[in-house]
Amino acid sequence: MPLPAPNLDDRRFQQLVDEAKRFVQQRCPEWSDHNVSDPGVTLIEAFAHMVDQLLYRLNRVPDKAYLAFLDLIGVTLFPPTAARADVTFWLSAPQTQPVVLRAGTEVGTVRTETEEAVVFATSADLTLVPCELTRLRTHPADGRPVDLTDELLDGRDVAAFSPTPAVGDAMLVGLSAAVPSCAVVLSLDSRVEGIGVDPRQPPLVWEAWNGADWTACEVDRDDTGGLNKPGDVVLHVPATHTTSVVPGRHAAWLRCRVVPADPGQPFYSTSPTLRAATAFTVGGTVDAVHAETVFGEALGESEGVPGQRFTVARTPVIPDDEPFVVEVSDGDGWQEWSETDAFGPSGPHDRHVVVDRTAGEVSFAPAVRQPDGSLLRYGAVPAKGARLRVRRYRTGGGRKGNVARGALSVLRTSVPYVTEVENREAAAGGVDGETVESAKLRGPVQLRAQNRAVTARDYESLAHQACPAAARIRCLPAGDGAEAGGVRVLVVPEATADADERLRFEQLIPPDDMLAGIAGHLDQRRAIGARLVVEPPYYQGVTVVARLVARPDAPPERLHADALAALYAYLSPLRGGPDGTGWPFGRPVHSGEVFGVLHRLPGAELVEEVRLFPADPLTGRRGDPVARIELDRHALVFSYEHQVRVHER
């Protein structure tokens, strides 16, 4: 589908008529009857109509020719992409039989008077497998494992680790069945309290056995304070969890392992003990996508001629994990026709189609007539009368699918025993379809680069094509933050802030598959000998401590919330900075501009003090207060735990 051309005609029929009448008054002042009934005026209107049509066509030539040239070099509009989120389903109570959630189960946001609900659908089946605790072992770091199952069943107190815990000590919990992608509750009873650790930050990690190694589990809640008191531990078990087949250790194992304490973090002085323990499944997590899947849609019947085009009912067609396949009925069954980028390399018997995902148009192979009258075919043509259908495709997507954490709270598909649903992290990856103006800017870059990465701008443009979900990409050529002969590509993923505009540090770290996809795309297009590194940028943490005075008619609580939201929004690597497009790379932070941000708040009467502290987002350490925080040339700012105090006048 060619790129749509804009309407550039800015002159109208009446303007041409008025200009002609003014010209008549200058050249023929004796002609004074300008009413519509006059034959001369009729001629003027007829000529004005013809000129109007001529100008309309003439004024369309420059932009239309430009867009036609872009279409000739293969520039097409990028379709939107769908956001994805991990959705957790919570059971009303532990079940004795597996609960299966089929692919396509729908969840959504709350519908309001002004906004429609944003609907997500699960992309795979999820089975919530019931389980119970069957084994308990301890494994000292420098010793052999000891089975304590019988002691636990007798109600005796058993030590979770060595008498004097050491790094590497572990407690192994055996479950009756593997629970991949499930949420498991370990209900533990302990009598030991005050064993030296900080209950809010114990030096422990929970892991699950995947058949070859241990994989980290996400801890949703730990009421035990690091096995320090009775309570529940809620774990999200990874999808690779499996049952051990080693003789004598047949169980689905989870383990709690002691790790080195961070500087200033208390360590265990004595081992915590257990006197009772139970386990049960309470939920599960599955990937969901902001798109609707259409199965087996009929396209129509083939006419048996080259160059046929058909359009799907739902547009746009967004990229999918599975290939786009058109099935053609040949009388005995259905033949598969696969998608290709272009018909140029296709032979006369290749069953290929080209899909314009933005317009939803499916094109079959064309044929070119040769000088001798023969036809050169660039692909096979379905027989006349053959029925056509699309096996499956997805439609939807866009930036509106990047909902915040906890926004997906409505279960739209009824599932027995499931009462609650939530997304524990914000959805990401939703990108709107490309505009014509963006394609105009991309065309010259693509023509110059010729799908090869030579300059820094080439790397950035190709990286954006490989991953539209990346919010910002910056390339550092050799000698400018990269080693000789090397190229560093810095990637900032798209992220959705919480209700108070706050971003968490882990949201700004691109996932491994995003980095791998960009690296693989650029590796095929880089110059020979260039060493490529794709990684996130360095983030300089900034903490703002401010004191404000509220106006008499402004509630202090509201001003406090507005001030924090303004600070997190302005000092944001995605949508902060002076122009609201993201904090510029390497731009320092001044206390004066922060003062201005706070002073512009509607409820602020006076900003008494503003102090800046450099901070480490990973360790939480803060430096001395300064008036200006310098950033590395290719670093970005990150808001870390701002503090605002509001006084009433």
Sequence and secondary structure as in RCSB ss.txt:
>XXXX:A:sequence
MPLPAPNLDDRRFQQLVDEAKRFVQQRCPEWSDHNVSDPGVTLIEAFAHMVDQLLYRLNRVPDKAYLAFLDLIGV
TLFPPTAARADVTFWLSAPQTQPVVLRAGTEVGTVRTETEEAVVFATSADLTLVPCELTRLRTHPADGRPVDLTD
ELLDGRDVAAFSPTPAVGDAMLVGLSAAVPSCAVVLSLDSRVEGIGVDPRQPPLVWEAWNGADWTACEVDRDDTG
GLNKPGDVVLHVPATHTTSVVPGRHAAWLRCRVVPADPGQPFYSTSPTLRAATAFTVGGTVDAVHAETVFGEALG
ESEGVPGQRFTVARTPVIPDDEPFVVEVSDGDGWQEWSETDAFGPSGPHDRHVVVDRTAGEVSFAPAVRQPDGSL
LRYGAVPAKGARLRVRRYRTGGGRKGNVARGALSVLRTSVPYVTEVENREAAAGGVDGETVESAKLRGPVQLRAQ
NRAVTARDYESLAHQACPAAARIRCLPAGDGAEAGGVRVLVVPEATADADERLRFEQLIPPDDMLAGIAGHLDQR
RAIGARLVVEPPYYQGVTVVARLVARPDAPPERLHADALAALYAYLSPLRGGPDGTGWPFGRPVHSGEVFGVLHR
LPGAELVEEVRLFPADPLTGRRGDPVARIELDRHALVFSYEHQVRVHER
>XXXX:A:secstr
            HHHHHHHHHHHHHHH TT    STTSHHHHHHHHHHHHHHHHHHHHHTHHHHHHHHHHHHTT 
     B  EEEEEEEESS  SS EEE TT EEE    SSS   EEEESS EEE    EEEEEEE TTS  EE HH
HHHTT  EESS SS  TT EEEEEESS  TTEEEEEEEE      SS TTS SEEEEEE SSSEEE EEEEETTT
TTTSSEEEEEE  TT     STT  SEEEEEEE    TT    SS  EESEEEEEEEEEEEEEESEEEEEEEEEE
E  S TT EEE SS  B   SS  EEEEE SSSEEEEEE S STT  TT  EEEEETTTTEEEE  EEE TTS E
EESS    TT EEEEEEEEEE  GGG   TT   EE S  TTEEEEEESS  B  B    HHHHHHHHHHHHHHT
T B SHHHHHHHHHHH TTEEEEEEE BTTTB TTEEEEEEEE     TTS   GGGGS  HHHHHHHHHHHHTT
B TT EEEEE   EEEEEEEEEEEE TTS HHHHHHHHHHHHHHHT TTT STTSS   TT  EEHHHHHHHHHT
STTEEEEEEEEEEEE TTT  B   BSEE   TT EEEE   EEEEEE 
